[in-house]
Amino acid sequence: MSLSRIYITGLGSVSAIGFSVQEHLDALIAGRHGITRLEYLDSRFKDELPFGEVKRSDEEFYHLLGIRDGQTTNRTSLLGMTASREALDMAGGDIHAFRTALVSSTTVGGMTQTEKFFYQFDTHPETRKWIDKLDCGDSTRDIANFLGHRGYLTTLSTACSSAANAVIFGANLIKAGIVDRAICGGADALSKFTINGFHSLMLLEKEPCHPFDNDRQGLNLGEGAGYIVLESERIADPSRRPLLAELVGYANTNDAFHQTAASPDGSGAFSAMHKTLEMAGIEPARVSYINCHGTGTPNNDESESKGMERLFGNNVPPYSSTKAFTGHTLAAAGGIEAVFSVLSLQQGIIWPNLNLRNPIPDFSFRPETRLRRNEDIRYVLSNSFGFGGNNSSLLFAKVES
Amino acid sequence: MIRPVYINGYACLSPQETFETEDFLSVLHKNPGSLLTAIEPDYRNFVNPVAIRRMSRIVKMGSAVAKSALKQAGIEKPDAIIMGTGLGCMEDTEKFLKILIDDNEQTSAPTPFISSTHNSVAAQIALQLKCLGYNFTFVHKGFSLHSALLDTQIQIAMGEARNVLTGGIDEYTENKHRHYGLAGWWKKDLDSTDRIFSTKGPGTVAGEGAATFVMGAEPAPHCHIELSGTHSFFRPEDHERVGREMKQFLADHGLSLQDVDVCISGLSGDERDDHYYEYVHQLLPADTNICTFKHLSGTWYTCDAFALWMACKMADTGNIPPLALYRKGRGSRPRNILIYNHNQQVSHVLHLVKWF
């Protein structure tokens, strides 16, 4: 195994607050969230609950991406294509120039169509072209075909930590010498399936979510996609494309506590962050900012705060959750937030935690609620935690020019 | 090149008698139609009876093979759990989907939603074993098992784990089977599932199962099998590309086509897919044994896990079961066993197992 350093050379994102990285940056700086009523997905909850919906129809995506009518491309794929294309373009277009992997992730894949046609497959032959479009790998195949990718590809599905795990696997493929470049991230479309699922678990907030607030009731579901391009130190060349950041640490651990709840003592969050810093050889005190998982559910925010308290003691660095901007985009969250973390390093900005009214009194620290500019940001930690006790952290570092 | 890993334990639950038995495919299980369902054990022997009641079928299957393989390897708790599944937890996904559609989003059903999550099997195994380490689930059609095996090799090579529980698992529901039938995946009016090769035309038969492998950085005292490597390629432009990939993969492990004692081929009886396998069969020397498995396992996205289990069993026993033998070759004890499989011509995988 080589110990190649891993550089980030491309970013791509689409969510309720934008269709490009630039639009996300503008929205984050302006404090403009994307939590609204549903306009595109026809769910019974559309006038009842707020969501982070991407305000573009499938037809508009088809048109903009140059996909022919009648092709079977589900919304998860459309979101993934949009963000991965942007990331690849930023890194320098030609996908065949290097040995490249596409490591994508999703939790629901083509569910948006399957839930529409499930009973019609038997009776309406014209719907059958969607039968083979549900599984997670199918959306990655769509994205690969769209990008013209013929190299290594695979898909992770580990609930809400999926995209962070795609980044971890991509980095390991580079370190193992299998590829020199990896396009990593995740995509998830809103579906009735996930809306009703999280509603069944009583995890959906009736108003715009307020992560790390003492009165938080739950999360807002969102949709989107986020991808980053990783390059080995062998091919990363600042004279070709700027090195946006370095991925210096990562870890995945398991709570082994409960299928859907995080350990209340924060041990899972702690171990993922701790192992990540250990890999990077970085003291906790050197972390400049934490982009938290911070979903707004009572359980997550408590557990994540305890994990931070245990790791950082009385010196918890500035932290925030950006989920009040985008909603919780499930598999995509780790990808979109990896983009936000790299932007934070590049811009020297700490993103605000919106909607905070009463900080949790049990903790001596509180999230950053204002946009803080001109910060000397060296290391950004990004957390993603999922069902099945699945905890992942990524540590991004500023590249000194 | 990533260093090989040692297969210290393995277990398989499938439509044949493969689980917790010394027997090696001496009895053929077959039925009319195009679906082979897994033969399930009494799960109380493998899983805490209180926990069983809350577990979905696929989680029970995964837990049982995990327990069995770990026991064989003499490992209580692996450092990492890495699973591959093509469809994830189909039964609960459909259960929740039906409630959602039938009741027009009026009914709350948290249990099937929780259980529908694709990483449920790996997570539930971790929960039972209190395994706090790395826990990954790959869900990518015919690449799912390959990715899990490659990740296992990487985790061990990086020193992140010394023992990894890995494997492939998929289940079929009546609905899913019928839907894929509508999409043209299965042979129609088949009088017996083992007749896929003699019934010309498109389609094959479906199957389901779970196979797990305990891979170690070092061989256990009883272990004589290594996974030398695994390789995948996507959308080959022609048959020759398959040949080139195969030769290169073998060369990477110091072997040539002549060194392959047994090739386990994914031949499925589907004329749209079989030309790749037939090309490989004629590429291999005439004295290479060729085995098939899909008339025994049926096809599922991670059915190459069944083939890998077969390879382990062949390496351990030195026997090639007559039920699996498609073309008889040399009679020497099988040493190098190559698995070649593809999923609908798109996702091609090679796994190499060595007996030492």
Boltz contact constraints between the chains, C-beta under 6 A:
constraints:
  - contact:
      token1: [A, 1]
      token2: [B, 157]
      max_distance: 6.0
  - contact:
      token1: [A, 1]
      token2: [B, 158]
      max_distance: 6.0
  - contact:
      token1: [A, 44]
      token2: [B, 105]
      max_distance: 6.0
  - contact:
      token1: [A, 118]
      token2: [B, 97]
      max_distance: 6.0
  - contact:
      token1: [A, 121]
      token2: [B, 179]
      max_distance: 6.0
  - contact:
      token1: [A, 121]
      token2: [B, 182]
      max_distance: 6.0
  - contact:
      token1: [A, 128]
      token2: [B, 182]
      max_distance: 6.0
  - contact:
      token1: [A, 128]
      token2: [B, 183]
      max_distance: 6.0
  - contact:
      token1: [A, 131]
      token2: [B, 179]
      max_distance: 6.0
  - contact:
      token1: [A, 131]
      token2: [B, 183]
      max_distance: 6.0
  - contact:
      token1: [A, 132]
      token2: [B, 183]
      max_distance: 6.0
  - contact:
      token1: [A, 135]
      token2: [B, 87]
      max_distance: 6.0
  - contact:
      token1: [A, 136]
      token2: [B, 139]
      max_distance: 6.0
  - contact:
      token1: [A, 137]
      token2: [B, 139]
      max_distance: 6.0
  - contact:
      token1: [A, 137]
      token2: [B, 140]
      max_distance: 6.0
  - contact:
      token1: [A, 137]
      token2: [B, 141]
      max_distance: 6.0
  - contact:
      token1: [A, 150]
      token2: [B, 234]
      max_distance: 6.0
  - contact:
      token1: [A, 150]
      token2: [B, 235]
      max_distance: 6.0
  - contact:
      token1: [A, 153]
      token2: [B, 234]
      max_distance: 6.0
  - contact:
      token1: [A, 154]
      token2: [B, 138]
      max_distance: 6.0
  - contact:
      token1: [A, 154]
      token2: [B, 140]
      max_distance: 6.0
  - contact:
      token1: [A, 154]
      token2: [B, 143]
      max_distance: 6.0
  - contact:
      token1: [A, 154]
      token2: [B, 147]
      max_distance: 6.0
  - contact:
      token1: [A, 155]
      token2: [B, 139]
      max_distance: 6.0
  - contact:
      token1: [A, 155]
      token2: [B, 140]
      max_distance: 6.0
  - contact:
      token1: [A, 157]
      token2: [B, 118]
      max_distance: 6.0
  - contact:
      token1: [A, 157]
      token2: [B, 137]
      max_distance: 6.0
  - contact:
      token1: [A, 157]
      token2: [B, 139]
      max_distance: 6.0
  - contact:
      token1: [A, 158]
      token2: [B, 119]
      max_distance: 6.0
  - contact:
      token1: [A, 158]
      token2: [B, 137]
      max_distance: 6.0
  - contact:
      token1: [A, 159]
      token2: [B, 117]
      max_distance: 6.0
  - contact:
      token1: [A, 159]
      token2: [B, 119]
      max_distance: 6.0
  - contact:
      token1: [A, 172]
      token2: [B, 154]
      max_distance: 6.0
  - contact:
      token1: [A, 176]
      token2: [B, 2]
      max_distance: 6.0
  - contact:
      token1: [A, 176]
      token2: [B, 154]
      max_distance: 6.0
  - contact:
      token1: [A, 192]
      token2: [B, 100]
      max_distance: 6.0
  - contact:
      token1: [A, 196]
      token2: [B, 100]
      max_distance: 6.0
  - contact:
      token1: [A, 196]
      token2: [B, 105]
      max_distance: 6.0
  - contact:
      token1: [A, 197]
      token2: [B, 113]
      max_distance: 6.0
  - contact:
      token1: [A, 200]
      token2: [B, 108]
      max_distance: 6.0
  - contact:
      token1: [A, 200]
      token2: [B, 109]
      max_distance: 6.0
  - contact:
      token1: [A, 200]
      token2: [B, 110]
      max_distance: 6.0
  - contact:
      token1: [A, 200]
      token2: [B, 113]
      max_distance: 6.0
  - contact:
      token1: [A, 201]
      token2: [B, 110]
      max_distance: 6.0
  - contact:
      token1: [A, 252]
      token2: [B, 134]
      max_distance: 6.0
  - contact:
      token1: [A, 253]
      token2: [B, 132]
      max_distance: 6.0
  - contact:
      token1: [A, 254]
      token2: [B, 126]
      max_distance: 6.0
  - contact:
      token1: [A, 254]
      token2: [B, 132]
      max_distance: 6.0
  - contact:
      token1: [A, 254]
      token2: [B, 135]
      max_distance: 6.0
  - contact:
      token1: [A, 256]
      token2: [B, 126]
      max_distance: 6.0
  - contact:
      token1: [A, 256]
      token2: [B, 127]
      max_distance: 6.0
  - contact:
      token1: [A, 256]
      token2: [B, 130]
      max_distance: 6.0
  - contact:
      token1: [A, 256]
      token2: [B, 131]
      max_distance: 6.0
  - contact:
      token1: [A, 256]
      token2: [B, 132]
      max_distance: 6.0
  - contact:
      token1: [A, 259]
      token2: [B, 114]
      max_distance: 6.0
  - contact:
      token1: [A, 260]
      token2: [B, 114]
      max_distance: 6.0
  - contact:
      token1: [A, 387]
      token2: [B, 117]
      max_distance: 6.0
  - contact:
      token1: [A, 388]
      token2: [B, 119]
      max_distance: 6.0
  - contact:
      token1: [A, 388]
      token2: [B, 123]
      max_distance: 6.0
  - contact:
      token1: [A, 390]
      token2: [B, 135]
      max_distance: 6.0
